[in-house]
């Protein structure tokens, strides 16, 4: 039967192990998109758990095992630069391939040291490390790397320390690999989203060129008029001033279109900040104005002027709007009779801020809504079926919900809601209505 002191020691070891794992999980929570703090937390926790003087973490790659983190006395690490990459055929690679923890009580008498293994020679001769513990890291059956702990001088690890460290490494492996895969998934989503934006802007290229041509033509015409008024005797100063004001208006409008294009094609990480959804809608309306005109679509906005703040990524939410606007315009382009009207609205609701995009097109088939947001499902002959799936992913990442509804007698309504600050929920909102005709 275990003595009281042995039980107390086992409890202390378990508490220490759980504290080490908790520190790694906290690092993951604090840095969901940056892996380096997680690597450092794994090594710091491992060193405290098993009293290591030098810790290193290497991840499995095609070329070998790459050093991603190293912890220890800074003065000690200045003596020798630990190699960034070691081959799969190296001693460390062989230990990892063994799939079991490897404990070397004294590296200086090991055959790897005597045959001149560079890494082993360096840590012994330059850093003074004599005892080493190498634990492979696995996720399921896949080798993902190794955690290595060294001690200066000959100070072998006990069986309990090895077991403790092995259990910790297994739990850290699961947490680390889950975080890595989540990060890869987010990066893939961002790339798909950006490709989707660029594809839509490619479809709108002719309309955008037309939109830019209008303010540029206005700038030239107003500039010429201004020069003529100034050349008169006496100069028509008031008329010239009005011409210059029209030049500025045209330049600002053209600049706004270019700024919107630059933002939507830019590759940048997700960023949350206070957002005015109404201004984001107006910018997208400018970019799609030419497409609406081309297809004879009237755009009507009904934007609440007293909306609460939302925290969001402006670029991502504009992508959602751009997809919904273009889809609505394209849906109405095929109808032969009846009005073609795109209605855009914002309002404050219990859940936060709701944006609605409604068209007067042919509507949604009865079987369509349940599958509408699935990847690769499309009702377009030339569609890829990714636009709405990406939109849903973006809205849900903001804590919101995207839905589609059939309208009677015609058309479809797409709505998404983004949570807002509860303290800023307004009372009755003043509504701003604007209409742009495409007839």
C-alpha positions in Angstrom: 0.0 0.0 0.0 1.3 3.5 -0.8 2.4 5.6 2.0 0.8 9.0 2.7 4.0 10.8 1.5 4.0 8.8 -1.8 0.3 9.7 -2.4 1.1 13.3 -1.7 4.0 13.2 -4.1 1.8 11.7 -6.8 -0.9 14.4 -6.3 1.8 17.1 -6.5 3.1 15.6 -9.7 -0.4 15.5 -11.2 -1.0 19.1 -10.2 2.3 20.2 -11.7 1.5 18.4 -15.0 -2.0 19.9 -15.2 -0.5 23.3 -14.4 2.0 22.9 -17.3 -0.8 21.8 -19.7 -3.0 24.8 -18.5 -0.1 27.2 -19.3 0.0 25.8 -22.9 -3.8 26.2 -23.3 -3.6 29.7 -22.0 -0.9 30.5 -24.6 -3.2 29.1 -27.3 -6.1 31.2 -26.1 -4.0 34.4 -26.0 -2.4 33.8 -29.4 -4.8 31.9 -31.7 -3.0 33.0 -34.8 0.6 33.2 -33.6 2.3 29.9 -32.9 5.6 31.2 -31.5 4.2 32.0 -28.0 2.7 28.5 -27.9 6.0 26.9 -28.8 7.7 29.0 -26.0 5.0 28.1 -23.5 5.5 24.3 -24.2 9.2 24.6 -23.5 8.9 26.8 -20.4 6.3 24.4 -19.0 8.4 21.3 -19.8 11.5 22.8 -18.2 9.7 23.7 -15.0 8.0 20.3 -14.9 11.2 18.3 -15.2 13.9 20.8 -14.2 15.6 21.1 -17.5 18.4 23.6 -18.2 18.0 23.7 -22.0 14.8 23.0 -23.9 14.2 22.8 -27.7 11.2 22.1 -29.9 11.6 20.7 -33.4 8.8 20.2 -35.9 8.7 17.5 -38.6 9.2 18.8 -42.1 10.0 17.1 -45.4 13.7 18.2 -45.2 14.2 17.2 -41.6 13.4 18.5 -38.1 13.3 22.3 -37.9 14.0 24.2 -34.7 11.1 26.4 -33.9 11.8 27.3 -30.3 14.7 27.1 -27.8 14.8 28.1 -24.2 17.6 28.3 -21.7 20.2 30.7 -20.2 20.8 33.4 -22.8 24.5 33.6 -21.9 24.7 29.9 -22.4 23.1 30.0 -25.8 25.5 32.7 -27.0 28.3 30.2 -26.9 27.1 28.1 -29.8 24.3 28.4 -32.4 22.1 25.4 -32.3 21.5 24.2 -35.9 18.1 25.2 -37.3 17.6 21.9 -39.2 18.7 18.4 -38.5 18.3 15.6 -41.1 15.9 12.7 -40.7 19.0 10.4 -40.7 20.6 12.2 -37.8 20.7 10.9 -34.3 17.8 13.1 -33.2 15.9 11.9 -36.3 16.5 8.3 -35.4 15.3 8.9 -31.8 12.1 10.5 -33.1 11.5 7.6 -35.5 11.7 5.2 -32.6 8.4 6.6 -31.4 9.3 6.2 -27.8 11.0 8.6 -25.2 14.8 8.3 -25.3 16.8 9.1 -22.1 20.6 9.5 -22.5 22.1 9.8 -19.0 25.5 10.9 -20.2 25.9 12.1 -23.8 29.7 12.3 -23.5 30.0 8.5 -23.3 27.4 7.9 -26.0 28.4 6.4 -29.3 26.8 9.4 -31.2 29.2 11.7 -29.4 32.2 9.5 -30.3 31.3 9.3 -34.0 31.1 13.0 -34.2 27.4 13.7 -34.5 27.4 17.5 -34.9 24.4 18.3 -32.8 25.5 16.0 -29.9 29.1 17.3 -30.1 27.9 20.9 -30.0 25.5 20.6 -27.0 28.2 18.7 -25.0 31.3 20.6 -25.9 29.9 24.1 -26.3 26.9 24.1 -23.9 28.0 21.6 -21.3 24.8 19.5 -21.6 25.4 15.9 -20.6 22.0 14.5 -19.9 19.2 14.6 -22.6 15.6 13.5 -22.8 14.0 13.3 -26.3 10.3 12.7 -26.5 8.6 12.3 -29.9 5.4 14.3 -30.4 2.5 12.5 -32.2 -1.0 13.4 -33.3 -2.9 10.2 -33.9 -0.2 8.2 -35.8 1.5 11.2 -37.4 4.9 12.3 -36.1 4.8 16.1 -35.7 8.1 16.8 -33.9 10.2 16.3 -30.8 10.5 18.0 -27.4 14.1 17.8 -26.1 15.2 18.6 -22.5 18.9 18.8 -21.5 20.7 19.2 -18.2 24.1 20.6 -17.7 26.3 18.0 -16.1 25.4 14.4 -15.5 22.0 14.5 -13.8 19.9 11.6 -15.1 16.1 11.9 -15.1 14.1 9.6 -12.9 11.5 7.2 -14.3 8.8 9.3 -12.7 10.1 12.5 -14.4 10.3 10.6 -17.7 6.7 9.4 -17.4 5.5 12.9 -16.3 7.2 14.5 -19.2 5.9 11.9 -21.7 2.3 12.5 -20.5 2.8 16.3 -20.8 4.3 15.9 -24.3 1.3 13.8 -25.5 -1.2 16.5 -24.3 0.9 19.3 -25.7 1.0 17.5 -29.0 -2.8 17.4 -29.3 -3.2 21.0 -28.4 -0.4 22.2 -30.7 -1.5 20.2 -33.7 -5.1 21.2 -33.3 -4.0 24.9 -33.3 -1.7 24.4 -36.3 -4.5 22.8 -38.3 -7.0 25.5 -37.3 -4.5 28.2 -38.4 -4.0 26.4 -41.8 -7.8 26.3 -42.2 -8.1 30.0 -41.5 -5.3 30.8 -43.9 -7.0 28.7 -46.6 -10.3 30.5 -45.9 -8.6 33.9 -46.3 -7.1 32.9 -49.6 -10.4 31.6 -50.9 -12.1 34.7 -49.8 -9.6 37.0 -51.5 -9.8 34.9 -54.7 -13.5 35.3 -54.6 -13.3 39.1 -54.2 -10.9 39.3 -57.1 -13.1 37.1 -59.3 -16.1 39.3 -58.6 -14.2 42.4 -59.3 -13.0 40.8 -62.6 -16.7 40.4 -63.5 -17.3 44.0 -62.7 -14.2 45.3 -64.6 -16.1 46.9 -67.5 -18.6 48.5 -65.1 -15.9 49.9 -62.8 -14.0 51.2 -65.9 -17.2 53.0 -66.9 -17.6 54.4 -63.4 -14.1 55.8 -63.4 -14.5 57.2 -66.9 -17.4 59.4 -65.8 -15.6 61.4 -63.0 -12.5 61.7 -65.2 -14.6 63.0 -68.1 -16.2 65.5 -65.6 -12.8 66.6 -64.3 -11.5 67.3 -67.9 -14.7 69.1 -68.9 -14.9 71.2 -65.7 -11.2 72.0 -65.9 -11.5 73.3 -69.5 -14.6 75.4 -68.5 -12.6 76.9 -65.6 -9.7 77.9 -67.9 -12.1 79.5 -70.3 -13.8 81.5 -67.6 -10.4 82.7 -66.3 -9.3 83.7 -69.9 -12.3 86.0 -70.3 -11.8 89.8 -69.8 -12.7 90.4 -67.1 -12.3 86.8 -65.7 -15.5 85.0 -64.7 -14.2 84.2 -61.2 -17.4 82.9 -59.7 -18.0 80.6 -62.7 -14.4 79.5 -62.5 -14.8 78.7 -58.8 -17.8 76.5 -59.5 -15.8 74.7 -62.3 -13.0 74.0 -59.8 -15.5 72.7 -57.3 -16.8 70.3 -59.9 -13.2 69.2 -60.6 -12.7 68.4 -57.0 -16.0 66.5 -56.8 -15.1 64.4 -59.8 -11.6 63.7 -58.4 -12.9 62.7 -55.0 -15.5 60.3 -56.6 -12.8 58.7 -58.8 -10.5 58.5 -55.8 -13.2 56.8 -53.7 -13.7 54.1 -56.4 -10.0 53.4 -56.6 -9.7 53.3 -52.8 -12.5 50.8 -52.7 -10.8 48.6 -55.3 -7.5 48.7 -53.5 -9.1 47.7 -50.2 -11.0 44.8 -51.8 -8.0 43.4 -53.6 -5.6 43.8 -50.7 -4.1 40.8 -49.0 -4.2 41.5 -45.3 -5.0 39.6 -42.0 -8.4 39.8 -40.4 -8.8 42.9 -38.2 -11.6 43.8 -35.9 -12.4 47.4 -35.3 -15.4 49.7 -34.7 -17.3 49.7 -38.0 -20.0 51.9 -39.6 -21.9 49.4 -41.7 -23.8 52.1 -43.5 -20.6 53.7 -45.0 -19.4 50.2 -45.9 -22.6 49.6 -47.8 -22.3 52.9 -49.6 -18.8 52.1 -50.8 -19.9 48.8 -52.2 -22.9 50.5 -53.9 -20.4 52.8 -55.7 -18.4 49.9 -57.0 -21.5 48.1 -58.3 -23.3 51.2 -59.6 -22.1 50.6 -63.2 -23.2 47.0 -63.1 -26.7 48.0 -61.9 -26.9 50.6 -64.7 -25.9 48.1 -67.3 -28.7 45.7 -66.3 -31.3 48.3 -65.7 -31.5 47.8 -62.0 -32.5 50.5 -59.6 -30.8 50.5 -56.3 -32.7 51.8 -53.3 -31.2 52.1 -49.8 -33.0 52.4 -46.5 -30.3 52.9 -43.9 -31.0 53.5 -40.3 -29.0 56.6 -39.1 -28.7 55.7 -35.4 -27.2 52.2 -35.5 -25.0 50.9 -32.6 -21.4 50.2 -33.1 -20.3 46.7 -34.3 -16.8 45.2 -34.1 -15.9 43.8 -37.4 -13.5 43.5 -40.3 -14.6 46.1 -42.8 -13.0 44.3 -45.8 -14.6 40.9 -45.0 -18.1 42.4 -44.4 -17.8 44.4 -47.6 -17.0 41.1 -49.4 -20.3 39.7 -48.1 -22.1 42.8 -49.4 -20.3 42.7 -52.7 -21.4 39.0 -53.2 -25.0 39.7 -52.3 -25.2 42.9 -54.5 -23.7 41.1 -57.5 -25.8 38.0 -57.1 -29.0 40.2 -56.8 -28.1 42.2 -59.9 -27.3 39.1 -61.9 -30.5 37.4 -60.8 -32.6 40.3 -62.1 -30.7 40.6 -65.4 -32.5 37.6 -66.7 -36.1 38.7 -66.2 -37.9 40.0 -69.3 -40.6 42.1 -67.6 -41.4 43.8 -64.4 -39.4 46.1 -62.2 -35.7 45.5 -61.4 -35.0 46.9 -58.0 -32.3 46.1 -55.5 -33.3 47.2 -51.9 -30.7 47.5 -49.3 -31.6 48.2 -45.7 -30.1 48.4 -42.2 -31.9 48.3 -38.9 -31.3 47.8 -35.2 -32.7 44.6 -33.8 -32.5 42.7 -30.6 -29.5 40.6 -31.9 -27.6 43.7 -33.0 -27.5 45.2 -36.5 -29.3 43.6 -39.4 -28.5 44.2 -43.1 -31.0 43.2 -45.7 -30.5 42.8 -49.5 -33.7 42.1 -51.5 -34.1 41.8 -55.2 -37.1 41.5 -57.5 -35.7 38.6 -59.6 -37.1 35.1 -60.2 -36.6 34.2 -56.5 -35.3 31.0 -55.1 -36.4 27.4 -56.1 -38.3 25.7 -53.2 -35.5 23.1 -52.7 -32.8 25.8 -52.8 -32.6 27.5 -49.4 -31.5 24.5 -47.2 -28.5 24.0 -49.5 -27.8 27.5 -50.6 -24.8 28.1 -48.4 -23.2 24.7 -48.9 -19.7 24.8 -50.6 -19.9 24.1 -54.4 -23.7 24.3 -54.5 -24.8 26.8 -57.2 -27.8 27.6 -59.3 -25.7 29.4 -61.9 -24.6 27.6 -65.0 -21.1 29.1 -64.7 -20.9 29.4 -60.9 -18.4 27.7 -58.6 -20.7 27.6 -55.5 -18.1 29.3 -53.2 -19.4 32.8 -52.9 -22.3 32.3 -50.5 -20.4 29.6 -48.5 -17.6 32.1 -47.9 -20.2 34.8 -47.0 -21.7 32.5 -44.4 -18.3 31.7 -43.0 -17.4 35.4 -42.6 -20.7 36.3 -41.0 -20.5 33.4 -38.5 -16.9 34.3 -37.7 -18.3 37.7 -36.6 -20.8 36.0 -34.3 -23.7 36.6 -36.7 -26.1 34.6 -39.0 -26.8 34.8 -42.7 -30.1 33.6 -44.1 -32.1 33.6 -47.3 -35.9 33.8 -47.8 -38.2 33.5 -50.8 -40.3 36.6 -51.3 -43.8 36.9 -52.7 -44.7 37.6 -55.4 -41.1 37.7 -56.6 -37.5 38.0 -55.5 -35.3 36.9 -52.7 -34.2 38.4 -49.4 -30.8 37.8 -48.0 -30.2 39.1 -44.4 -27.3 38.9 -42.0 -27.1 40.1 -38.4 -23.9 41.2 -36.6 -24.0 41.5 -32.8 -23.7 45.0 -31.4 -22.6 46.6 -28.1 -25.6 46.2 -25.8 -24.9 49.6 -24.2 -25.4 51.3 -27.5 -28.7 49.9 -28.6 -30.7 52.9 -29.8 -34.4 53.6 -29.5 -36.3 54.7 -32.5 -33.9 55.1 -35.4 -34.1 57.8 -38.1 -34.1 56.3 -41.5 -32.2 57.6 -44.5 -33.7 56.7 -47.9 -31.9 57.0 -51.2 -32.6 55.7 -54.6 -30.4 55.4 -57.7 -32.2 54.5 -60.9 -30.7 52.2 -63.5 -33.4 52.7 -66.0 
